[in-house]
Amino acid sequence: MKKIILACAAVAFMTAGFTAKAMYNNTPVAVAEDDNKTQVDPATLPDAVKATLAGDAYKGWTVSNVWLVKTASAEYYQIELTKENQKNTVKLDKDDKTV
């Protein structure tokens, strides 16, 4: 039992070290995403969504990543925004409704 616990702890420490090193080097760490998420180009967002992101509510925010999420009951865009040291995630459908 002790060997199993020590092995799990070793794996956890190695993973944490790898992630910290990747963050320090500004290297993206591959994260397993759900099968229902697909990264898309922000330029391909629907016009209604682009208009919202250009409005006063998101003034000064920059789109860093956009994911198209498809579930059994909905399809929406998960939009990651950055502003200085802040991060925000917005979920909007193609008709610009908040999810």
Biopython code that builds the backbone (N, CA, C, O; Angstrom):
import numpy as np
from Bio.PDB.StructureBuilder import StructureBuilder

atoms = [
    (1, "MET", "N", (0.824, -1.192, 0.000)),
    (1, "MET", "CA", (0.000, 0.000, 0.000)),
    (1, "MET", "C", (0.872, 1.262, 0.000)),
    (1, "MET", "O", (0.566, 2.246, -0.673)),
    (2, "LYS", "N", (1.973, 1.207, 0.776)),
    (2, "LYS", "CA", (2.873, 2.357, 0.828)),
    (2, "LYS", "C", (3.491, 2.631, -0.535)),
    (2, "LYS", "O", (3.680, 3.786, -0.917)),
    (3, "LYS", "N", (3.809, 1.558, -1.274)),
    (3, "LYS", "CA", (4.411, 1.726, -2.594)),
    (3, "LYS", "C", (3.446, 2.425, -3.554)),
    (3, "LYS", "O", (3.857, 3.253, -4.367)),
    (4, "ILE", "N", (2.177, 2.087, -3.451)),
    (4, "ILE", "CA", (1.170, 2.708, -4.323)),
    (4, "ILE", "C", (1.048, 4.193, -4.005)),
    (4, "ILE", "O", (0.997, 5.023, -4.913)),
    (5, "ILE", "N", (1.001, 4.525, -2.732)),
    (5, "ILE", "CA", (0.887, 5.926, -2.318)),
    (5, "ILE", "C", (2.119, 6.704, -2.758)),
    (5, "ILE", "O", (1.993, 7.817, -3.266)),
    (6, "LEU", "N", (3.308, 6.137, -2.572)),
    (6, "LEU", "CA", (4.538, 6.813, -2.983)),
    (6, "LEU", "C", (4.591, 6.992, -4.499)),
    (6, "LEU", "O", (5.048, 8.027, -4.984)),
    (7, "ALA", "N", (4.128, 5.996, -5.245)),
    (7, "ALA", "CA", (4.111, 6.106, -6.707)),
    (7, "ALA", "C", (3.159, 7.209, -7.160)),
    (7, "ALA", "O", (3.481, 7.974, -8.069)),
    (8, "CYS", "N", (1.992, 7.292, -6.533)),
    (8, "CYS", "CA", (1.023, 8.347, -6.876)),
    (8, "CYS", "C", (1.585, 9.726, -6.545)),
    (8, "CYS", "O", (1.422, 10.667, -7.322)),
    (9, "ALA", "N", (2.235, 9.847, -5.410)),
    (9, "ALA", "CA", (2.831, 11.128, -5.015)),
    (9, "ALA", "C", (3.931, 11.518, -5.989)),
    (9, "ALA", "O", (4.042, 12.688, -6.355)),
    (10, "ALA", "N", (4.748, 10.557, -6.418)),
    (10, "ALA", "CA", (5.827, 10.850, -7.367)),
    (10, "ALA", "C", (5.259, 11.348, -8.687)),
    (10, "ALA", "O", (5.778, 12.306, -9.260)),
    (11, "VAL", "N", (4.208, 10.715, -9.172)),
    (11, "VAL", "CA", (3.577, 11.146, -10.424)),
    (11, "VAL", "C", (3.003, 12.552, -10.272)),
    (11, "VAL", "O", (3.132, 13.373, -11.180)),
    (12, "ALA", "N", (2.376, 12.834, -9.142)),
    (12, "ALA", "CA", (1.799, 14.159, -8.903)),
    (12, "ALA", "C", (2.884, 15.229, -8.882)),
    (12, "ALA", "O", (2.703, 16.296, -9.469)),
    (13, "PHE", "N", (3.991, 14.969, -8.228)),
    (13, "PHE", "CA", (5.074, 15.941, -8.165)),
    (13, "PHE", "C", (5.721, 16.162, -9.531)),
    (13, "PHE", "O", (6.070, 17.291, -9.875)),
    (14, "MET", "N", (5.882, 15.102, -10.304)),
    (14, "MET", "CA", (6.463, 15.252, -11.637)),
    (14, "MET", "C", (5.541, 16.059, -12.537)),
    (14, "MET", "O", (6.002, 16.904, -13.304)),
    (15, "THR", "N", (4.246, 15.806, -12.448)),
    (15, "THR", "CA", (3.277, 16.543, -13.263)),
    (15, "THR", "C", (3.270, 18.015, -12.878)),
    (15, "THR", "O", (3.238, 18.887, -13.747)),
    (16, "ALA", "N", (3.302, 18.292, -11.580)),
    (16, "ALA", "CA", (3.317, 19.685, -11.118)),
    (16, "ALA", "C", (4.588, 20.386, -11.585)),
    (16, "ALA", "O", (4.544, 21.549, -11.988)),
    (17, "GLY", "N", (5.702, 19.697, -11.534)),
    (17, "GLY", "CA", (6.960, 20.286, -11.984)),
    (17, "GLY", "C", (6.946, 20.582, -13.462)),
    (17, "GLY", "O", (7.424, 21.634, -13.884)),
    (18, "PHE", "N", (6.406, 19.674, -14.262)),
    (18, "PHE", "CA", (6.316, 19.880, -15.697)),
    (18, "PHE", "C", (5.434, 21.078, -16.020)),
    (18, "PHE", "O", (5.787, 21.906, -16.859)),
    (19, "THR", "N", (4.295, 21.169, -15.357)),
    (19, "THR", "CA", (3.374, 22.282, -15.592)),
    (19, "THR", "C", (4.009, 23.604, -15.196)),
    (19, "THR", "O", (3.896, 24.588, -15.927)),
    (20, "ALA", "N", (4.682, 23.638, -14.039)),
    (20, "ALA", "CA", (5.331, 24.872, -13.591)),
    (20, "ALA", "C", (6.427, 25.281, -14.564)),
    (20, "ALA", "O", (6.567, 26.464, -14.872)),
    (21, "LYS", "N", (7.206, 24.318, -15.054)),
    (21, "LYS", "CA", (8.268, 24.633, -16.001)),
    (21, "LYS", "C", (7.676, 25.161, -17.305)),
    (21, "LYS", "O", (8.195, 26.122, -17.872)),
    (22, "ALA", "N", (6.617, 24.556, -17.776)),
    (22, "ALA", "CA", (5.981, 25.005, -19.011)),
    (22, "ALA", "C", (5.425, 26.412, -18.853)),
    (22, "ALA", "O", (5.507, 27.217, -19.781)),
    (23, "MET", "N", (4.861, 26.718, -17.692)),
    (23, "MET", "CA", (4.331, 28.061, -17.452)),
    (23, "MET", "C", (5.473, 29.072, -17.391)),
    (23, "MET", "O", (5.343, 30.186, -17.898)),
    (24, "TYR", "N", (6.576, 28.695, -16.782)),
    (24, "TYR", "CA", (7.729, 29.587, -16.669)),
    (24, "TYR", "C", (8.306, 29.883, -18.042)),
    (24, "TYR", "O", (8.710, 31.012, -18.323)),
    (25, "ASN", "N", (8.343, 28.863, -18.901)),
    (25, "ASN", "CA", (8.888, 29.023, -20.241)),
    (25, "ASN", "C", (7.871, 29.567, -21.226)),
    (25, "ASN", "O", (8.177, 29.741, -22.406)),
    (26, "ASN", "N", (6.659, 29.838, -20.749)),
    (26, "ASN", "CA", (5.565, 30.323, -21.590)),
    (26, "ASN", "C", (5.236, 29.328, -22.699)),
    (26, "ASN", "O", (4.888, 29.712, -23.815)),
    (27, "THR", "N", (5.354, 28.049, -22.372)),
    (27, "THR", "CA", (5.044, 26.985, -23.309)),
    (27, "THR", "C", (3.664, 26.444, -22.976)),
    (27, "THR", "O", (3.416, 26.084, -21.825)),
    (28, "PRO", "N", (2.759, 26.373, -23.945)),
    (28, "PRO", "CA", (1.435, 25.850, -23.634)),
    (28, "PRO", "C", (1.497, 24.383, -23.236)),
    (28, "PRO", "O", (2.254, 23.601, -23.813)),
    (29, "VAL", "N", (0.708, 24.027, -22.263)),
    (29, "VAL", "CA", (0.614, 22.650, -21.809)),
    (29, "VAL", "C", (-0.608, 22.039, -22.457)),
    (29, "VAL", "O", (-1.699, 22.602, -22.378)),
    (30, "ALA", "N", (-0.443, 20.902, -23.093)),
    (30, "ALA", "CA", (-1.570, 20.233, -23.741)),
    (30, "ALA", "C", (-2.514, 19.712, -22.674)),
    (30, "ALA", "O", (-2.106, 18.975, -21.776)),
    (31, "VAL", "N", (-3.766, 20.095, -22.777)),
    (31, "VAL", "CA", (-4.782, 19.659, -21.827)),
    (31, "VAL", "C", (-5.828, 18.881, -22.605)),
    (31, "VAL", "O", (-6.293, 19.325, -23.655)),
    (32, "ALA", "N", (-6.189, 17.736, -22.093)),
    (32, "ALA", "CA", (-7.213, 16.929, -22.760)),
    (32, "ALA", "C", (-8.545, 17.651, -22.682)),
    (32, "ALA", "O", (-9.065, 17.895, -21.593)),
    (33, "GLU", "N", (-9.080, 17.983, -23.802)),
    (33, "GLU", "CA", (-10.364, 18.677, -23.858)),
    (33, "GLU", "C", (-11.471, 17.660, -24.127)),
    (33, "GLU", "O", (-11.221, 16.546, -24.586)),
    (34, "ASP", "N", (-12.671, 18.067, -23.835)),
    (34, "ASP", "CA", (-13.819, 17.224, -24.136)),
    (34, "ASP", "C", (-13.931, 17.039, -25.645)),
    (34, "ASP", "O", (-13.497, 17.889, -26.424)),
    (35, "ASP", "N", (-14.512, 15.930, -26.038)),
    (35, "ASP", "CA", (-14.705, 15.666, -27.459)),
    (35, "ASP", "C", (-15.672, 16.657, -28.091)),
    (35, "ASP", "O", (-15.696, 16.805, -29.312)),
    (36, "ASN", "N", (-16.462, 17.332, -27.279)),
    (36, "ASN", "CA", (-17.468, 18.238, -27.822)),
    (36, "ASN", "C", (-16.952, 19.670, -27.981)),
    (36, "ASN", "O", (-17.737, 20.561, -28.307)),
    (37, "LYS", "N", (-15.648, 19.920, -27.760)),
    (37, "LYS", "CA", (-15.065, 21.253, -27.909)),
    (37, "LYS", "C", (-14.106, 21.271, -29.084)),
    (37, "LYS", "O", (-13.252, 20.396, -29.226)),
    (38, "THR", "N", (-14.262, 22.292, -29.930)),
    (38, "THR", "CA", (-13.381, 22.471, -31.069)),
    (38, "THR", "C", (-12.904, 23.911, -31.079)),
    (38, "THR", "O", (-13.714, 24.837, -31.026)),
    (39, "GLN", "N", (-11.598, 24.107, -31.145)),
    (39, "GLN", "CA", (-11.079, 25.467, -31.192)),
    (39, "GLN", "C", (-11.356, 26.063, -32.560)),
    (39, "GLN", "O", (-11.164, 25.405, -33.582)),
    (40, "VAL", "N", (-11.811, 27.315, -32.576)),
    (40, "VAL", "CA", (-12.142, 27.986, -33.836)),
    (40, "VAL", "C", (-11.442, 29.340, -33.893)),
    (40, "VAL", "O", (-11.022, 29.883, -32.871)),
    (41, "ASP", "N", (-11.328, 29.865, -35.085)),
    (41, "ASP", "CA", (-10.725, 31.173, -35.319)),
    (41, "ASP", "C", (-11.728, 32.255, -34.900)),
    (41, "ASP", "O", (-12.885, 32.213, -35.317)),
    (42, "PRO", "N", (-11.297, 33.221, -34.083)),
    (42, "PRO", "CA", (-12.219, 34.291, -33.678)),
    (42, "PRO", "C", (-12.842, 35.040, -34.859)),
    (42, "PRO", "O", (-13.943, 35.579, -34.739)),
    (43, "ALA", "N", (-12.157, 35.075, -35.974)),
    (43, "ALA", "CA", (-12.695, 35.773, -37.152)),
    (43, "ALA", "C", (-13.938, 35.088, -37.713)),
    (43, "ALA", "O", (-14.700, 35.704, -38.460)),
    (44, "THR", "N", (-14.149, 33.823, -37.361)),
    (44, "THR", "CA", (-15.300, 33.086, -37.887)),
    (44, "THR", "C", (-16.526, 33.179, -36.983)),
    (44, "THR", "O", (-17.548, 32.553, -37.263)),
    (45, "LEU", "N", (-16.437, 33.948, -35.908)),
    (45, "LEU", "CA", (-17.596, 34.110, -35.016)),
    (45, "LEU", "C", (-18.741, 34.775, -35.769)),
    (45, "LEU", "O", (-18.502, 35.584, -36.666)),
    (46, "PRO", "N", (-19.980, 34.447, -35.418)),
    (46, "PRO", "CA", (-21.132, 35.117, -36.034)),
    (46, "PRO", "C", (-21.092, 36.617, -35.767)),
    (46, "PRO", "O", (-20.558, 37.062, -34.751)),
    (47, "ASP", "N", (-21.659, 37.389, -36.682)),
    (47, "ASP", "CA", (-21.640, 38.851, -36.567)),
    (47, "ASP", "C", (-22.256, 39.348, -35.266)),
    (47, "ASP", "O", (-21.768, 40.319, -34.687)),
    (48, "ALA", "N", (-23.318, 38.699, -34.799)),
    (48, "ALA", "CA", (-23.968, 39.125, -33.559)),
    (48, "ALA", "C", (-23.016, 38.978, -32.374)),
    (48, "ALA", "O", (-22.991, 39.839, -31.495)),
    (49, "VAL", "N", (-22.245, 37.914, -32.339)),
    (49, "VAL", "CA", (-21.289, 37.693, -31.255)),
    (49, "VAL", "C", (-20.148, 38.704, -31.354)),
    (49, "VAL", "O", (-19.724, 39.266, -30.344)),
    (50, "LYS", "N", (-19.653, 38.933, -32.564)),
    (50, "LYS", "CA", (-18.589, 39.928, -32.768)),
    (50, "LYS", "C", (-19.044, 41.313, -32.301)),
    (50, "LYS", "O", (-18.271, 42.047, -31.684)),
    (51, "ALA", "N", (-20.293, 41.668, -32.594)),
    (51, "ALA", "CA", (-20.820, 42.977, -32.191)),
    (51, "ALA", "C", (-20.856, 43.104, -30.675)),
    (51, "ALA", "O", (-20.523, 44.160, -30.137)),
    (52, "THR", "N", (-21.249, 42.059, -29.990)),
    (52, "THR", "CA", (-21.285, 42.080, -28.526)),
    (52, "THR", "C", (-19.889, 42.254, -27.961)),
    (52, "THR", "O", (-19.680, 43.056, -27.052)),
    (53, "LEU", "N", (-18.933, 41.508, -28.493)),
    (53, "LEU", "CA", (-17.560, 41.588, -27.998)),
    (53, "LEU", "C", (-16.931, 42.955, -28.274)),
    (53, "LEU", "O", (-16.024, 43.376, -27.556)),
    (54, "ALA", "N", (-17.409, 43.646, -29.310)),
    (54, "ALA", "CA", (-16.902, 44.974, -29.642)),
    (54, "ALA", "C", (-17.602, 46.070, -28.850)),
    (54, "ALA", "O", (-17.175, 47.224, -28.894)),
    (55, "GLY", "N", (-18.671, 45.733, -28.122)),
    (55, "GLY", "CA", (-19.456, 46.719, -27.385)),
    (55, "GLY", "C", (-18.799, 47.164, -26.087)),
    (55, "GLY", "O", (-17.712, 46.715, -25.726)),
    (56, "ASP", "N", (-19.490, 48.054, -25.405)),
    (56, "ASP", "CA", (-18.978, 48.640, -24.163)),
    (56, "ASP", "C", (-18.751, 47.617, -23.053)),
    (56, "ASP", "O", (-17.848, 47.793, -22.235)),
    (57, "ALA", "N", (-19.539, 46.568, -23.008)),
    (57, "ALA", "CA", (-19.415, 45.579, -21.933)),
    (57, "ALA", "C", (-18.055, 44.893, -21.944)),
    (57, "ALA", "O", (-17.572, 44.465, -20.896)),
    (58, "TYR", "N", (-17.435, 44.783, -23.105)),
    (58, "TYR", "CA", (-16.146, 44.095, -23.223)),
    (58, "TYR", "C", (-15.052, 45.023, -23.736)),
    (58, "TYR", "O", (-14.067, 44.568, -24.318)),
    (59, "LYS", "N", (-15.228, 46.324, -23.518)),
    (59, "LYS", "CA", (-14.247, 47.311, -23.961)),
    (59, "LYS", "C", (-12.917, 47.061, -23.248)),
    (59, "LYS", "O", (-12.872, 46.951, -22.023)),
    (60, "GLY", "N", (-11.853, 46.975, -24.014)),
    (60, "GLY", "CA", (-10.521, 46.747, -23.456)),
    (60, "GLY", "C", (-10.142, 45.283, -23.318)),
    (60, "GLY", "O", (-8.991, 44.965, -23.016)),
    (61, "TRP", "N", (-11.090, 44.396, -23.535)),
    (61, "TRP", "CA", (-10.824, 42.957, -23.444)),
    (61, "TRP", "C", (-10.360, 42.450, -24.806)),
    (61, "TRP", "O", (-10.816, 42.937, -25.840)),
    (62, "THR", "N", (-9.457, 41.474, -24.806)),
    (62, "THR", "CA", (-8.931, 40.865, -26.018)),
    (62, "THR", "C", (-9.320, 39.398, -26.047)),
    (62, "THR", "O", (-9.191, 38.696, -25.044)),
    (63, "VAL", "N", (-9.795, 38.933, -27.194)),
    (63, "VAL", "CA", (-10.145, 37.520, -27.351)),
    (63, "VAL", "C", (-8.848, 36.725, -27.459)),
    (63, "VAL", "O", (-8.029, 36.974, -28.344)),
    (64, "SER", "N", (-8.669, 35.757, -26.544)),
    (64, "SER", "CA", (-7.458, 34.941, -26.583)),
    (64, "SER", "C", (-7.719, 33.560, -27.187)),
    (64, "SER", "O", (-6.868, 33.037, -27.907)),
    (65, "ASN", "N", (-8.862, 32.971, -26.913)),
    (65, "ASN", "CA", (-9.217, 31.659, -27.459)),
    (65, "ASN", "C", (-10.724, 31.583, -27.644)),
    (65, "ASN", "O", (-11.488, 32.180, -26.885)),
    (66, "VAL", "N", (-11.137, 30.842, -28.661)),
    (66, "VAL", "CA", (-12.563, 30.603, -28.886)),
    (66, "VAL", "C", (-12.753, 29.106, -29.128)),
    (66, "VAL", "O", (-12.033, 28.490, -29.914)),
    (67, "TRP", "N", (-13.730, 28.545, -28.440)),
    (67, "TRP", "CA", (-14.067, 27.131, -28.588)),
    (67, "TRP", "C", (-15.530, 27.025, -28.992)),
    (67, "TRP", "O", (-16.382, 27.717, -28.434)),
    (68, "LEU", "N", (-15.824, 26.167, -29.955)),
    (68, "LEU", "CA", (-17.201, 25.827, -30.301)),
    (68, "LEU", "C", (-17.546, 24.585, -29.498)),
    (68, "LEU", "O", (-16.912, 23.541, -29.653)),
    (69, "VAL", "N", (-18.555, 24.699, -28.639)),
    (69, "VAL", "CA", (-18.953, 23.596, -27.772)),
    (69, "VAL", "C", (-20.296, 23.070, -28.258)),
    (69, "VAL", "O", (-21.257, 23.824, -28.414)),
    (70, "LYS", "N", (-20.346, 21.767, -28.495)),
    (70, "LYS", "CA", (-21.587, 21.130, -28.938)),
    (70, "LYS", "C", (-21.979, 20.092, -27.904)),
    (70, "LYS", "O", (-21.223, 19.165, -27.612)),
    (71, "THR", "N", (-23.178, 20.264, -27.354)),
    (71, "THR", "CA", (-23.729, 19.294, -26.418)),
    (71, "THR", "C", (-25.013, 18.734, -27.016)),
    (71, "THR", "O", (-25.439, 19.145, -28.095)),
    (72, "ALA", "N", (-25.612, 17.812, -26.317)),
    (72, "ALA", "CA", (-26.856, 17.219, -26.811)),
    (72, "ALA", "C", (-27.972, 18.247, -26.904)),
    (72, "ALA", "O", (-28.857, 18.132, -27.752)),
    (73, "SER", "N", (-27.934, 19.258, -26.031)),
    (73, "SER", "CA", (-29.032, 20.227, -25.987)),
    (73, "SER", "C", (-28.673, 21.624, -26.469)),
    (73, "SER", "O", (-29.562, 22.462, -26.613)),
    (74, "ALA", "N", (-27.388, 21.904, -26.724)),
    (74, "ALA", "CA", (-27.012, 23.264, -27.099)),
    (74, "ALA", "C", (-25.722, 23.279, -27.914)),
    (74, "ALA", "O", (-24.944, 22.325, -27.912)),
    (75, "GLU", "N", (-25.529, 24.389, -28.606)),
    (75, "GLU", "CA", (-24.281, 24.664, -29.314)),
    (75, "GLU", "C", (-23.956, 26.124, -29.029)),
    (75, "GLU", "O", (-24.784, 27.004, -29.268)),
    (76, "TYR", "N", (-22.752, 26.386, -28.519)),
    (76, "TYR", "CA", (-22.378, 27.743, -28.144)),
    (76, "TYR", "C", (-20.880, 27.946, -28.280)),
    (76, "TYR", "O", (-20.118, 26.997, -28.468)),
    (77, "TYR", "N", (-20.474, 29.212, -28.182)),
    (77, "TYR", "CA", (-19.071, 29.578, -28.241)),
    (77, "TYR", "C", (-18.587, 29.888, -26.827)),
    (77, "TYR", "O", (-19.194, 30.684, -26.111)),
    (78, "GLN", "N", (-17.500, 29.257, -26.441)),
    (78, "GLN", "CA", (-16.850, 29.567, -25.167)),
    (78, "GLN", "C", (-15.678, 30.474, -25.522)),
    (78, "GLN", "O", (-14.723, 30.038, -26.164)),
    (79, "ILE", "N", (-15.752, 31.729, -25.105)),
    (79, "ILE", "CA", (-14.796, 32.741, -25.519)),
    (79, "ILE", "C", (-13.961, 33.148, -24.314)),
    (79, "ILE", "O", (-14.494, 33.611, -23.306)),
    (80, "GLU", "N", (-12.652, 32.973, -24.427)),
    (80, "GLU", "CA", (-11.735, 33.354, -23.360)),
    (80, "GLU", "C", (-11.196, 34.741, -23.669)),
    (80, "GLU", "O", (-10.672, 34.986, -24.756)),
    (81, "LEU", "N", (-11.330, 35.649, -22.702)),
    (81, "LEU", "CA", (-10.923, 37.035, -22.868)),
    (81, "LEU", "C", (-9.826, 37.382, -21.864)),
    (81, "LEU", "O", (-9.780, 36.824, -20.768)),
    (82, "THR", "N", (-8.941, 38.310, -22.245)),
    (82, "THR", "CA", (-7.917, 38.798, -21.325)),
    (82, "THR", "C", (-7.900, 40.320, -21.352)),
    (82, "THR", "O", (-8.179, 40.952, -22.370)),
    (83, "LYS", "N", (-7.563, 40.884, -20.194)),
    (83, "LYS", "CA", (-7.432, 42.337, -20.056)),
    (83, "LYS", "C", (-6.420, 42.562, -18.954)),
    (83, "LYS", "O", (-6.697, 42.312, -17.780)),
    (84, "GLU", "N", (-5.238, 43.037, -19.339)),
    (84, "GLU", "CA", (-4.124, 43.202, -18.415)),
    (84, "GLU", "C", (-3.861, 41.867, -17.709)),
    (84, "GLU", "O", (-3.501, 40.897, -18.376)),
    (85, "ASN", "N", (-4.028, 41.786, -16.398)),
    (85, "ASN", "CA", (-3.783, 40.536, -15.667)),
    (85, "ASN", "C", (-5.065, 39.762, -15.393)),
    (85, "ASN", "O", (-5.046, 38.789, -14.638)),
    (86, "GLN", "N", (-6.168, 40.174, -15.988)),
    (86, "GLN", "CA", (-7.452, 39.542, -15.728)),
    (86, "GLN", "C", (-7.822, 38.592, -16.859)),
    (86, "GLN", "O", (-7.436, 38.787, -18.012)),
    (87, "LYS", "N", (-8.577, 37.563, -16.501)),
    (87, "LYS", "CA", (-9.110, 36.623, -17.489)),
    (87, "LYS", "C", (-10.599, 36.475, -17.257)),
    (87, "LYS", "O", (-11.077, 36.567, -16.126)),
    (88, "ASN", "N", (-11.322, 36.245, -18.330)),
    (88, "ASN", "CA", (-12.764, 36.095, -18.250)),
    (88, "ASN", "C", (-13.196, 35.110, -19.334)),
    (88, "ASN", "O", (-12.594, 35.055, -20.406)),
    (89, "THR", "N", (-14.224, 34.348, -19.053)),
    (89, "THR", "CA", (-14.789, 33.432, -20.036)),
    (89, "THR", "C", (-16.254, 33.764, -20.241)),
    (89, "THR", "O", (-17.008, 33.906, -19.280)),
    (90, "VAL", "N", (-16.651, 33.886, -21.496)),
    (90, "VAL", "CA", (-18.020, 34.209, -21.861)),
    (90, "VAL", "C", (-18.548, 33.068, -22.725)),
    (90, "VAL", "O", (-17.837, 32.550, -23.587)),
    (91, "LYS", "N", (-19.795, 32.682, -22.487)),
    (91, "LYS", "CA", (-20.431, 31.631, -23.288)),
    (91, "LYS", "C", (-21.635, 32.237, -23.991)),
    (91, "LYS", "O", (-22.605, 32.645, -23.351)),
    (92, "LEU", "N", (-21.561, 32.290, -25.319)),
    (92, "LEU", "CA", (-22.628, 32.873, -26.133)),
    (92, "LEU", "C", (-23.000, 31.913, -27.254)),
    (92, "LEU", "O", (-22.140, 31.251, -27.835)),
    (93, "ASP", "N", (-24.303, 31.848, -27.549)),
    (93, "ASP", "CA", (-24.708, 31.037, -28.693)),
    (93, "ASP", "C", (-24.608, 31.882, -29.965)),
    (93, "ASP", "O", (-24.253, 33.059, -29.906)),
    (94, "LYS", "N", (-24.918, 31.286, -31.099)),
    (94, "LYS", "CA", (-24.762, 31.977, -32.383)),
    (94, "LYS", "C", (-25.662, 33.196, -32.507)),
    (94, "LYS", "O", (-25.389, 34.085, -33.314)),
    (95, "ASP", "N", (-26.742, 33.251, -31.713)),
    (95, "ASP", "CA", (-27.654, 34.381, -31.741)),
    (95, "ASP", "C", (-27.337, 35.403, -30.667)),
    (95, "ASP", "O", (-28.136, 36.300, -30.399)),
    (96, "ASP", "N", (-26.144, 35.264, -30.038)),
    (96, "ASP", "CA", (-25.653, 36.214, -29.033)),
    (96, "ASP", "C", (-26.391, 36.134, -27.704)),
    (96, "ASP", "O", (-26.444, 37.118, -26.967)),
    (97, "LYS", "N", (-26.956, 34.985, -27.393)),
    (97, "LYS", "CA", (-27.616, 34.806, -26.107)),
    (97, "LYS", "C", (-26.638, 34.145, -25.157)),
    (97, "LYS", "O", (-25.920, 33.221, -25.538)),
    (98, "THR", "N", (-26.609, 34.622, -23.911)),
    (98, "THR", "CA", (-25.715, 34.055, -22.904)),
    (98, "THR", "C", (-26.179, 32.650, -22.536)),
    (98, "THR", "O", (-27.368, 32.400, -22.340)),
    (99, "VAL", "N", (-25.223, 31.753, -22.449)),
    (99, "VAL", "CA", (-25.524, 30.359, -22.109)),
    (99, "VAL", "C", (-25.245, 30.152, -20.638)),
    (99, "VAL", "O", (-25.428, 29.048, -20.125)),
]
sb = StructureBuilder()
sb.init_structure("model")
sb.init_model(0)
sb.init_chain("A")
sb.init_seg("    ")
for serial, (resi, resn, name, xyz) in enumerate(atoms, 1):
    if name == "N":
        sb.init_residue(resn, " ", resi, " ")
    sb.init_atom(name, np.array(xyz, "f"), 0.0, 1.0, " ", f" {name:<3s}", serial, name[0])
structure = sb.get_structure()
